[in-house]
Amino acid sequence: MTGAISPDRRRFLAAGAAVLGATASAQLWLPGTARAAEATLPDGVFSLGIASGDPLPDGIVLWTRLAPDPLNGGGMPDSVVPVEWELAEDERFRKPLRRGVAQARPEYGHSVHVDVRGLRPDRSYWYRFRTSGQISPTGRTRTAPHPHSRGGSLRVALASCQNWQHGYFTPYADMLDQDPDFVLFVGDYIYESAPSSAGPRRHEGTGEPYTLEEYRNRYAQYKTDPDLAAIHANTPWVVTFDDHEVDNDWAGEIPQDPAKQSHDAFVARLTAAFQAYYEHMPVRASAIPNGPHIQMYRRLEFGRLVRLNVLDTRQYRSDQVTSQADAENPSLTMLGAAQKQWLLDGLLDSPARWNLIASQIMMAETDLQIGEGKLWYYDAWDGYQVERNALLEEFADIRNPVVLSGDRHLTMISDLRTDYDDPDSEVVGAEFVGTSISSNGDQDQAAFHAEWDPRMPDNPHWKLIDAHRGYHLFDIDRDGIDAQVRVVDTVRQPTAAASTLARLRVESGDPGVRLV
């Protein structure tokens, strides 16, 4: 599914986020069903852009949200608005393939989620929306390979942790040039922190979001980043959330600070946060929240090459642990019984060459204690060691398991072992913890390595650690995974230079990862 980008393709990518004028030729594809709303809406209804996601061999989700006043609740009337959509085989829409009308409803923030089916596998398509005489940007998307396809290749970009206040989302400009088949985003799409003037950009509002409108405004602000808008418009995304989409370090229905947020108040906050998440993500109707619950763990297939298991490590976990004893408590869970069984069933029965696990948080051990003894990083799988270790034992019977994680704001690439107390224990897989898009800003690299390099001997399973901002890029075929750590020189300015910091490889049938 990958290849070099042609000059024509580059020109299309560069123009992908530009809004097209409502010309007479653009109106030719429109049926008359949405004309009644044309004179009723303010300009700029497509200010939040467009996106696609969760590719299937025969389908894709197309997304937009109408918001002419994005940072003030959206600015839409309290009524249902018809939105026309079209999908074509070419970027000029000379070969239209599917079209229809979706209803943008006020109770879902006038968001639109079109689940298009009947498409051909492993194909690029172009799409757009129109309402009230206004036409959206043109987007490009791609379906997954045929279910029985055994060959080919897949290019995947791993991203996480984009804090508006810490910097611009400059890694996405390079990601767009690399033209992945899809973006896997593993959490912290927004940050719920209050506005601060300490960084290059400032959050909207006056404090943390708690209500639905406040979460909508925060998402809307993030959606206005031009590099984020461009990669959304041109590449399908597969998403899951971590903690900052709701509240730092929440677990189940327990907030970070239970003394300050009652259970009922936090349930109301969860309900608002999950609805705003659904309204702004290109996900299917199966993810429509049910109050303070949302179905996010799911499985996507990319032929017989890749099975992708997307986890939810927040809704079902036991409360955050704070001690060594708690971390080794066998009653504590990260996944909950149902999700854990779902994951194991999907891994053990998989027909795929590669079994990818999208985990918001790091699975490999982090021993922070230099020298004798252990000091674990409790917010990761280290805080739930009995469940983690049992899962790693199962990995020994799974074909090519590779974990893709985020959260740490660092690149941490590791072998996965059955026993971290024994550096000679069996290697059963590999893990790539992707660095952040912008969170932590431009770190002092010398200070980072002065702090972290002394811990390397206590963590011999670590193959690479780094603190640049960026993302990871994977080229996957039947023989192996070639990984690049792509970094930028700054996120404090709207543009940045990108480069490959390191290359790594995982060989099929040979668990673990090595530097190239």
C-alpha positions as CSV (number, residue, x, y, z in Angstrom):
1,M,0.0,0.0,0.0
2,T,3.0,2.3,0.1
3,G,5.3,3.9,-2.4
4,A,7.0,7.1,-3.5
5,I,4.9,10.2,-3.6
6,S,4.5,11.7,-7.1
7,P,4.9,15.5,-7.7
8,D,1.1,15.6,-8.5
9,R,0.3,13.8,-5.2
10,R,2.5,16.3,-3.3
11,R,0.7,19.2,-4.8
12,F,-2.6,17.6,-3.8
13,L,-1.4,17.0,-0.2
14,A,-0.3,20.6,0.1
15,A,-3.7,21.8,-1.0
16,G,-5.7,19.3,0.9
17,A,-6.7,21.5,3.8
18,A,-7.8,24.5,1.7
19,V,-11.5,25.1,1.5
20,L,-12.9,25.1,-2.0
21,G,-15.2,27.9,-3.1
22,A,-18.9,27.1,-3.7
23,T,-18.6,27.4,-7.4
24,A,-21.2,26.5,-9.9
25,S,-19.2,23.4,-11.0
26,A,-18.9,22.3,-7.4
27,Q,-22.7,22.4,-7.0
28,L,-23.3,20.0,-9.8
29,W,-22.9,16.9,-7.6
30,L,-25.6,18.1,-5.1
31,P,-29.1,16.8,-5.0
32,G,-31.8,19.2,-3.8
33,T,-32.5,17.8,-0.4
34,A,-30.2,20.1,1.6
35,R,-31.1,23.4,-0.2
36,A,-33.6,24.4,2.4
37,A,-30.8,25.0,4.9
38,E,-28.6,27.0,2.5
39,A,-29.7,30.5,3.6
40,T,-29.8,29.8,7.3
41,L,-26.2,29.1,8.4
42,P,-23.3,31.6,9.0
43,D,-20.1,31.4,6.9
44,G,-17.4,29.0,8.0
45,V,-19.4,25.9,8.9
46,F,-16.5,23.7,8.0
47,S,-14.0,25.5,10.2
48,L,-13.0,22.3,12.0
49,G,-12.1,20.5,8.8
50,I,-12.9,16.9,7.8
51,A,-11.5,13.5,8.6
52,S,-11.9,9.8,7.9
53,G,-11.2,6.7,10.0
54,D,-11.4,3.0,11.0
55,P,-10.8,1.7,7.4
56,L,-12.4,-1.6,6.5
57,P,-11.9,-3.6,3.2
58,D,-15.2,-2.3,2.0
59,G,-15.8,0.8,4.1
60,I,-14.6,4.0,5.8
61,V,-16.0,6.6,8.2
62,L,-16.2,10.1,6.9
63,W,-16.4,12.9,9.6
64,T,-17.0,16.6,9.9
65,R,-18.6,18.9,12.4
66,L,-20.4,22.1,11.6
67,A,-19.1,25.0,13.7
68,P,-19.0,28.5,12.3
69,D,-18.1,29.9,15.8
70,P,-15.9,27.0,17.0
71,L,-14.6,28.4,20.3
72,N,-18.0,29.5,21.5
73,G,-20.1,26.3,21.4
74,G,-20.1,26.0,17.6
75,G,-22.5,28.8,16.7
76,M,-25.1,26.5,15.1
77,P,-28.9,26.8,15.4
78,D,-30.7,24.4,17.7
79,S,-32.0,22.4,14.7
80,V,-31.1,19.4,12.5
81,V,-29.1,20.4,9.5
82,P,-28.9,18.2,6.3
83,V,-25.3,17.8,5.1
84,E,-24.6,16.3,1.7
85,W,-21.5,14.1,1.2
86,E,-19.8,12.6,-1.8
87,L,-17.1,10.1,-2.3
88,A,-15.3,9.7,-5.7
89,E,-12.5,7.7,-7.3
90,D,-10.6,10.8,-8.3
91,E,-9.6,14.1,-6.6
92,R,-11.6,16.2,-9.1
93,F,-14.8,14.2,-8.6
94,R,-15.1,13.3,-12.2
95,K,-15.8,9.7,-11.2
96,P,-18.4,10.0,-8.3
97,L,-19.0,6.7,-6.5
98,R,-21.2,7.3,-3.5
99,R,-23.3,10.2,-2.3
100,G,-26.0,10.9,0.3
101,V,-27.3,13.2,3.0
102,A,-26.4,13.0,6.7
103,Q,-28.3,14.7,9.4
104,A,-26.1,17.0,11.6
105,R,-28.0,16.9,14.9
106,P,-27.6,19.5,17.7
107,E,-27.6,16.9,20.4
108,Y,-24.3,15.6,18.9
109,G,-22.8,19.1,18.3
110,H,-23.8,19.0,14.6
111,S,-21.2,16.4,14.0
112,V,-21.5,14.0,11.0
113,H,-20.3,10.4,10.9
114,V,-20.9,8.7,7.6
115,D,-20.2,5.0,7.5
116,V,-19.7,4.4,3.8
117,R,-19.8,0.8,2.7
118,G,-19.7,-1.1,-0.6
119,L,-16.2,0.2,-1.5
120,R,-13.3,-1.7,-3.1
121,P,-10.4,-2.9,-0.9
122,D,-7.0,-1.2,-0.8
123,R,-8.1,1.8,-2.8
124,S,-7.8,5.6,-2.4
125,Y,-10.9,7.7,-2.5
126,W,-11.7,11.4,-2.3
127,Y,-14.5,12.9,-0.3
128,R,-16.2,16.2,0.6
129,F,-19.3,17.7,2.3
130,R,-21.6,20.5,1.5
131,T,-24.4,22.5,3.3
132,S,-25.8,25.9,3.3
133,G,-24.1,26.8,0.0
134,Q,-20.7,26.0,1.5
135,I,-18.4,23.2,0.5
136,S,-15.8,21.5,2.7
137,P,-12.2,20.9,2.1
138,T,-11.5,17.9,-0.2
139,G,-10.2,14.9,1.6
140,R,-8.5,11.7,0.6
141,T,-8.9,8.3,2.4
142,R,-8.1,4.7,1.9
143,T,-9.7,1.3,2.5
144,A,-8.0,-1.7,4.1
145,P,-6.7,-4.6,1.9
146,H,-8.9,-7.5,1.0
147,P,-9.5,-9.9,4.0
148,H,-7.6,-12.7,2.3
149,S,-4.7,-10.6,0.9
150,R,-1.4,-12.1,2.1
151,G,1.1,-9.9,0.3
152,G,1.8,-6.2,0.0
153,S,2.9,-3.7,2.6
154,L,1.4,-1.3,5.1
155,R,2.7,2.1,6.2
156,V,1.5,3.2,9.7
157,A,2.3,6.4,11.6
158,L,2.1,6.2,15.4
159,A,1.2,9.4,17.2
160,S,0.1,10.6,20.7
161,C,0.2,13.4,23.2
162,Q,-0.4,16.8,21.5
163,N,-0.5,19.6,24.1
164,W,-1.6,22.8,22.5
165,Q,0.1,24.9,25.1
166,H,3.5,23.1,24.7
167,G,3.9,23.8,21.0
168,Y,2.7,23.6,17.5
169,F,1.9,20.3,15.9
170,T,4.7,20.5,13.5
171,P,5.5,16.7,13.2
172,Y,2.2,16.3,11.3
173,A,3.6,18.3,8.4
174,D,6.4,15.7,7.9
175,M,3.9,12.8,8.5
176,L,1.8,14.2,5.6
177,D,4.9,14.0,3.3
178,Q,5.5,10.4,4.4
179,D,2.0,9.4,3.2
180,P,1.1,6.7,5.7
181,D,-1.8,4.3,4.9
182,F,-3.3,5.3,8.3
183,V,-2.4,7.2,11.5
184,L,-2.7,5.3,14.8
185,F,-3.3,7.8,17.6
186,V,-3.1,6.3,21.0
187,G,-4.2,9.0,23.3
188,D,-4.1,12.6,24.7
189,Y,-5.7,14.2,21.7
190,I,-6.5,17.2,23.8
191,Y,-5.3,18.3,27.3
192,E,-7.8,19.4,29.9
193,S,-5.4,21.7,31.7
194,A,-6.3,25.3,32.4
195,P,-5.0,28.2,30.2
196,S,-1.3,29.1,30.8
197,S,0.9,31.8,29.2
198,A,4.1,29.8,29.8
199,G,4.2,28.2,26.3
200,P,4.0,29.3,22.7
201,R,0.2,28.9,22.6
202,R,-2.6,29.3,25.2
203,H,-5.7,27.2,25.9
204,E,-9.0,28.8,25.3
205,G,-11.5,29.3,28.2
206,T,-10.8,30.2,31.8
207,G,-10.1,26.9,33.4
208,E,-10.3,23.1,32.9
209,P,-13.3,21.8,30.9
210,Y,-16.1,20.1,32.8
211,T,-19.2,20.6,30.8
212,L,-20.0,19.4,27.3
213,E,-19.7,22.9,25.8
214,E,-16.3,23.4,27.4
215,Y,-15.0,20.1,26.0
216,R,-16.4,21.0,22.6
217,N,-14.5,24.3,22.7
218,R,-11.3,22.6,23.7
219,Y,-11.5,20.1,20.8
220,A,-12.5,22.9,18.4
221,Q,-9.3,24.8,19.3
222,Y,-7.1,21.8,18.7
223,K,-8.8,21.1,15.4
224,T,-7.8,24.6,14.1
225,D,-4.1,23.6,14.1
226,P,-3.3,23.6,10.3
227,D,-0.9,20.6,10.3
228,L,-3.4,18.5,12.3
229,A,-6.2,19.5,9.9
230,A,-4.2,18.6,6.9
231,I,-3.2,15.1,8.0
232,H,-6.8,14.4,9.1
233,A,-8.0,15.4,5.7
234,N,-5.6,13.3,3.8
235,T,-5.1,10.1,5.8
236,P,-7.6,7.8,7.7
237,W,-7.1,7.7,11.5
238,V,-7.6,4.9,14.0
239,V,-8.0,6.5,17.5
240,T,-8.2,5.7,21.1
241,F,-8.0,8.0,24.2
242,D,-5.9,8.1,27.3
243,D,-6.4,10.3,30.4
244,H,-6.2,13.9,29.3
245,E,-9.3,13.7,27.1
246,V,-11.0,13.6,30.5
247,D,-8.9,14.3,33.5
248,N,-5.2,13.6,34.4
249,D,-4.6,10.0,35.7
250,W,-8.3,9.0,36.0
251,A,-9.2,5.3,36.3
252,G,-12.6,3.8,35.9
253,E,-15.0,6.3,37.6
254,I,-12.3,7.6,39.9
255,P,-10.8,11.1,39.2
256,Q,-7.3,12.2,39.9
257,D,-8.5,14.1,42.9
258,P,-11.5,12.4,44.5
259,A,-11.4,14.9,47.4
260,K,-12.2,17.7,45.0
261,Q,-14.5,15.8,42.5
262,S,-17.4,13.8,43.9
263,H,-18.3,10.6,42.2
264,D,-21.5,12.1,40.8
265,A,-19.6,15.2,39.5
266,F,-16.9,13.0,37.9
267,V,-19.5,10.8,36.2
268,A,-21.1,13.9,34.8
269,R,-17.6,15.0,33.6
270,L,-17.0,11.6,32.0
271,T,-20.3,11.8,30.2
272,A,-19.5,15.2,28.8
273,A,-15.9,14.3,27.8
274,F,-16.9,11.0,26.1
275,Q,-19.7,12.8,24.1
276,A,-17.3,15.5,23.0
277,Y,-14.7,12.8,22.0
278,Y,-17.2,11.0,19.9
279,E,-18.4,14.2,18.3
280,H,-14.8,15.1,17.1
281,M,-13.4,11.7,16.1
282,P,-13.9,9.7,12.8
283,V,-15.4,6.6,14.6
284,R,-18.4,4.5,13.9
285,A,-21.8,4.6,15.6
286,S,-20.7,1.8,17.9
287,A,-18.8,4.4,19.8
288,I,-21.8,6.6,20.6
289,P,-21.5,7.0,24.3
290,N,-23.9,5.6,26.8
291,G,-23.7,8.2,29.5
292,P,-20.3,7.8,31.2
293,H,-19.3,4.7,29.1
294,I,-18.0,4.5,25.5
295,Q,-17.0,1.4,23.5
296,M,-13.5,2.1,22.3
297,Y,-11.6,-1.3,22.3
298,R,-12.0,-2.8,18.9
299,R,-10.2,-4.8,16.2
300,L,-9.3,-3.9,12.6
301,E,-7.9,-6.2,10.0
302,F,-5.5,-5.3,7.2
303,G,-5.6,-8.4,5.1
304,R,-3.7,-11.4,6.4
305,L,-0.7,-9.0,7.0
306,V,-1.9,-7.1,10.2
307,R,-4.5,-7.5,12.9
308,L,-4.7,-4.4,15.0
309,N,-6.1,-4.6,18.5
310,V,-7.0,-1.2,19.9
311,L,-7.2,-1.2,23.7
312,D,-8.9,0.9,26.3
313,T,-6.7,1.1,29.3
314,R,-8.7,3.7,31.2
315,Q,-12.4,2.8,31.6
316,Y,-11.8,-0.7,33.1
317,R,-8.7,-0.3,35.2
318,S,-8.4,-0.4,39.0
319,D,-7.6,2.8,40.7
320,Q,-4.1,4.2,40.1
321,V,-1.5,2.4,42.2
322,T,1.0,4.3,44.4
323,S,3.2,1.6,45.9
324,Q,5.4,-1.4,45.1
325,A,2.9,-3.6,47.0
326,D,-0.1,-2.4,45.1
327,A,1.8,-2.9,41.8
328,E,2.1,-6.6,42.6
329,N,-1.5,-7.0,43.8
330,P,-3.0,-9.9,41.8
331,S,-6.6,-8.4,42.1
332,L,-5.8,-5.3,40.2
333,T,-6.5,-5.0,36.5
334,M,-5.7,-2.7,33.6
335,L,-8.1,-4.1,31.1
336,G,-11.0,-5.7,33.0
337,A,-11.9,-9.3,32.6
338,A,-14.0,-8.9,29.4
339,Q,-11.5,-6.8,27.5
340,K,-8.6,-9.1,28.6
341,Q,-10.4,-12.2,27.3
342,W,-11.3,-10.4,24.1
343,L,-7.7,-9.5,23.5
344,L,-6.4,-12.9,24.2
345,D,-9.0,-14.6,22.0
346,G,-8.1,-12.2,19.2
347,L,-4.4,-12.8,19.5
348,L,-4.5,-16.5,19.8
349,D,-6.9,-17.0,17.0
350,S,-5.4,-14.5,14.6
351,P,-4.7,-15.4,11.0
352,A,-2.4,-12.4,10.6
353,R,1.3,-12.4,10.1
354,W,1.6,-9.4,12.6
355,N,-0.5,-8.9,15.7
356,L,-0.3,-5.2,16.7
357,I,-1.6,-4.1,20.1
358,A,-2.4,-0.4,20.5
359,S,-1.9,0.3,24.2
360,Q,-2.1,3.9,25.4
361,I,0.5,3.2,28.0
362,M,3.9,1.5,28.1
363,M,3.9,-2.3,28.6
364,A,7.7,-3.0,29.1
365,E,9.2,-2.4,32.5
366,T,10.5,1.0,33.6
367,D,12.9,0.6,36.6
368,L,13.6,4.2,37.8
369,Q,15.9,3.0,40.6
370,I,19.6,3.2,39.7
371,G,21.4,0.2,41.1
372,E,19.9,-2.3,43.6
373,G,16.1,-2.5,44.0
374,K,13.2,-1.5,41.8
375,L,11.2,1.7,41.5
376,W,8.4,1.3,38.9
377,Y,6.5,3.8,36.8
378,Y,3.1,3.1,38.3
379,D,0.9,4.9,35.7
380,A,2.0,2.3,33.1
381,W,1.6,-1.5,33.0
382,D,4.2,-1.6,35.7
383,G,1.4,-0.6,38.1
384,Y,-0.5,-3.8,37.2
385,Q,2.3,-6.3,37.0
386,V,0.4,-9.6,37.6
387,E,-1.9,-9.0,34.7
388,R,0.9,-7.6,32.5
389,N,3.2,-10.6,33.2
390,A,0.5,-13.1,32.6
391,L,-0.2,-11.4,29.2
392,L,3.5,-11.5,28.3
393,E,3.5,-15.3,29.1
394,E,0.7,-15.6,26.5
395,F,2.7,-13.7,24.0
396,A,5.0,-16.7,23.7
397,D,2.3,-18.5,21.8
398,I,1.3,-15.6,19.5
399,R,2.7,-14.9,16.1
400,N,4.7,-11.6,16.0
401,P,3.2,-9.5,18.7
402,V,4.2,-5.9,18.6
403,V,2.9,-3.3,21.1
404,L,2.5,0.4,20.0
405,S,2.2,2.8,22.9
406,G,2.3,6.5,23.9
407,D,1.8,8.5,27.1
408,R,5.5,8.9,28.1
409,H,6.4,11.9,25.9
410,L,9.5,9.9,25.2
411,T,10.7,7.4,22.6
412,M,11.2,4.2,24.5
413,I,11.7,1.1,22.3
414,S,12.1,-2.2,24.0
415,D,12.1,-6.0,23.9
416,L,9.2,-7.5,25.7
417,R,10.3,-10.3,28.1
418,T,8.5,-12.8,30.2
419,D,10.5,-11.9,33.4
420,Y,12.1,-8.5,33.9
421,D,13.9,-9.8,36.9
422,D,15.8,-12.1,34.6
423,P,17.6,-10.3,31.7
424,D,18.1,-13.7,30.1
425,S,14.3,-14.5,30.1
426,E,12.5,-15.2,26.9
427,V,11.9,-12.3,24.5
428,V,8.3,-12.6,23.3
429,G,7.7,-9.4,21.4
430,A,8.7,-5.8,20.8
431,E,7.3,-2.4,22.0
432,F,7.5,1.0,20.4
433,V,6.6,3.8,22.8
434,G,6.1,6.8,20.5
435,T,7.2,10.2,21.6
436,S,4.8,13.1,21.8
437,I,3.7,15.4,19.0
438,S,4.2,18.5,21.2
439,S,3.8,17.6,24.9
440,N,6.8,18.6,27.0
441,G,7.8,21.1,24.2
442,D,11.4,21.3,23.1
443,Q,13.3,19.4,25.8
444,D,16.9,19.8,26.7
445,Q,18.4,16.7,25.2
446,A,21.6,16.8,27.2
447,A,19.7,17.1,30.5
448,F,17.4,14.2,29.4
449,H,20.3,11.9,28.7
450,A,22.1,12.9,31.9
451,E,19.0,11.9,33.8
452,W,18.0,8.7,31.9
453,D,21.2,7.2,30.5
454,P,22.3,6.0,33.9
455,R,19.1,3.9,34.1
456,M,19.9,2.0,30.9
457,P,22.0,-0.8,32.7
458,D,18.9,-1.4,35.0
459,N,16.7,-1.7,31.9
460,P,18.7,-3.9,29.5
461,H,15.5,-4.5,27.4
462,W,15.5,-0.8,26.3
463,K,17.0,-0.5,22.9
464,L,16.5,3.2,22.4
465,I,15.4,6.2,24.5
466,D,15.1,9.8,23.3
467,A,13.2,13.0,24.1
468,H,12.7,14.8,20.7
469,R,9.2,15.6,19.6
470,G,7.8,13.6,16.6
471,Y,6.3,10.2,15.8
472,H,7.2,6.7,14.7
473,L,6.7,5.4,11.1
474,F,6.4,1.7,10.3
475,D,6.7,-0.1,7.0
476,I,5.3,-3.5,7.5
477,D,5.5,-6.5,5.1
478,R,5.5,-10.3,5.6
479,D,9.2,-10.4,6.4
480,G,9.5,-7.7,8.9
481,I,8.8,-4.2,10.2
482,D,11.1,-1.4,9.4
483,A,10.6,1.5,11.9
484,Q,11.8,5.1,11.8
485,V,11.8,7.5,14.7
486,R,10.9,10.7,12.9
487,V,11.7,13.9,14.9
488,V,11.4,17.7,14.4
489,D,13.9,20.3,15.5
490,T,11.2,22.5,17.3
491,V,7.6,22.7,18.2
492,R,7.9,26.3,19.4
493,Q,7.5,27.7,15.9
494,P,4.8,26.9,13.3
495,T,7.3,25.2,11.0
496,A,10.1,22.8,11.6
497,A,12.8,20.7,10.0
498,A,12.2,16.9,10.2
499,S,14.7,14.0,10.2
500,T,15.1,10.3,11.0
501,L,16.7,10.0,14.4
502,A,17.0,6.2,14.2
503,R,16.0,3.1,12.2
504,L,15.0,-0.2,13.8
505,R,13.8,-3.6,12.6
506,V,11.7,-6.4,13.8
507,E,12.1,-9.7,11.9
508,S,9.1,-12.0,11.4
509,G,9.5,-15.0,13.6
510,D,12.3,-13.4,15.7
511,P,10.7,-11.6,18.7
512,G,12.4,-8.4,19.7
513,V,13.7,-5.3,18.0
514,R,17.2,-4.2,16.9
515,L,18.8,-1.0,15.8
516,V,19.7,-0.9,12.2
